[in-house]
Amino acid sequence: MTDALTQPDTPEPQERRSTSWVTDAELIRRSGVPEKIMREALHMFDADPKSGFPRKQKLYGDRRYWPAVELYWAKNNGLISPQDRKTA
């Protein structure tokens, strides 16, 4: 029996990785974070309007813009310096 909290999902096909607007399920698969943990994190982000995490856009079927998600993670994990944050 595998533990859903520790086992990563299988890699997704190339065409899915190139999609700009993702559902939460797609975001979770792409993140590599266990579903239970990421769903809790998304719930926290959505509950806090000041979190800065990309919001779901009604116009695009309640999907999030994947490049903005990656930028959020880069900024919050020190991959973009404070100087660069002013322009990013």
Beta strands, then each sheet from edge to edge (+ up, - down):
strand 1: 21-22
strand 2: 64-65
sheet 1: 1+ 2-
end
